Amino acid sequence: MDEPADIRMGRGQRLIEAVREDLDLYGLGELEERIEILEAEIARCRAQIERKRAGRAAADALFSPRMGG
């Protein structure tokens, strides 16, 4: 019988799995490294949010009706 096709993970699934991990299994250094990685990911998400807000503001400015003219 054929091997099953790779199951594609849903968007954000790895993050969901990461937050469910048992932290008791990690050592102090591993926990500190995990925090650094998570803080970097938070910064990356915040930067993406700002890019999206800026793009939305530019689109709104371009397509919004002009008043008084």
N, C-alpha and C positions, 0 to 999 in steps of 0.2 A: 504494500500500500504506500502511496506517496506521503511525504512529509507534509504537515500542514503549513500553509503559507504563514509568513511572519505576520503577527498581529500588530497592527499599527496602534501605538498609544495615542489616546486622546490628548487634546491640548491641555497642558497643565498637569497631566497625570503623574509625571515624575516628581513634581513639586508636592503633590498630594501624598505620594508614597514617602517622600523625604520627611514630611512633617509627622508621619505616623511611625517613624523609626523609634526603636527603643534606645533612648539616650544613655541608659545605664551601661550599654555595651561599649561606649566610647570612653577613651582616656581624656585627661585634661587637655593635652595638646591637640587632640583630635577635635574636641569641643571648641577650643579657641579657633582652630582653623575653619571649622564649620561656620562659626559666627562671622569670620572675615569673609568667607564666600557668600554668606547670606547678605551681609551688609553691602558687598559689591553688587549683588543682584538687585537689592533695593535701590541703590544708586542708578543702576542701569534702567530699572523700571521707571524711576522718577524722571530720568532724562528723556525716555521715550514718551512719557505723559506730556512733558513740556513741548516736545516736537509736535505731538498730535494737537495740543492746544494751539500752538502757533499756526499750524496748518489750517486748523478750523477757523481761527480768527482771521487769517488771510482770506479764506474762502467766504466767510461771512461778510467781510469788508468788500470783497469783489462783487458778490451777488446780492447784497442787501440794497433795498431801494434807497435812493438818495433823497434827503429831505430838503425842501426849500430851493430846489433848483432845477 
